[in-house]
C-alpha cells in the first residue's frame, strides 16, 4: 500500500483561506467599480485612475476566479480523499 497522506486540517484551512480570497477580491472589485475616477483633479489624474480601474478590475477578477476554482477543486479532492480513506479503513477492518 502506498504511503500517501493528507493533513486534513491543514487542507481545510487552505480551502477556507481560498474562499476568503475569493470573497475579498470580489469585494475589492465592487469597491473599485464604485470609485469614480472623474473629478479628482486634472484630466491626466482622472485618466490615470480610469486606466488603473480597467487594469486592476480585470486582474482582481482573475485572482478571484482562480481562488474560486482552486477552492472548488481542493474541496472535491479532500472529499474524495476522505471517502477513499474511510472505504479503505472499512475494507481492512472486515474479516
N, C-alpha and C positions, 0 to 999 in steps of 0.2 A: 504494500500500500504506500502511496506517495506521502511524503511528509510536507503537506501543504496546509497552511493555517492562516486564517484572517483574524485580526484583532477586531472583533465585532464592535466593541465600544468605541474604538478609535474611528472605525468606518462610519458609525452612526454620527459621531461628532463631525466628521468631514462632510457627511451628507447634510447635516443641519447648517453648517457654515456655508455650503454652496447654495442652499436655499436662501440664506440671509444675503449672500452676494447678489443673487437674482433680484430679491426684493429691494435692496439698497440701490442697485443700478437702475432699476425701473423707476424708483422714487427720484433719483438724481435726474433721470431723463425727463420726468414730468416737471420737476422744478426748473430745469434748464429751458424747457419749452415755454414756461410761464414768464421767464425773464425777457423783457422786451429790449432789444438792442437799440431801439430808436430813442433819441432824445438824451443820450448820455453826455453829449457834448458836440464834438466835431463830427463831420461826416466820416472822417478817417477812423475815429474811435467806434462809431456806430457800425461801420463796415467790418472792422476787425472783430467786434463782438458777434456780428451776424455770421462771419466766417467760422469763428470759434464754435458757435452753436451748431452749425452744419457739420463741422468735422467731428466734434465730440458727441453730438447726438447719435451719429452712426456708430462710433466706437463704443459708446455706452451700451447701445442696443446689442452690439455683437458680444460684448462681455456678458450681459445679462442672458442672452440666448445660449451662449456657451456654458455658463454656470448652470442654467436650467437643464441642458442636455446632459451634462456631467452628473448632476443631481439625480436625474431620472435613470441614467444608466447604472450608476453606483447603487441606487436603491434596488433595481432589478437584480443586480449582481449579488447584493447582500441577501436578498430574499432567496435566490437560487442556492447560494452557499448554505444558508441556514436550513433550507429544505433538504438538501443533499446530506448535510451533516446529520440531521435528525433521522433520515432514512437509513444512513449507514449505522447509526447507533442502534436503531431498531433491528436491523439485519444481523448485527453482531450479538445482540442480546438474546435472539431467538435460538433455540437449540433443536 
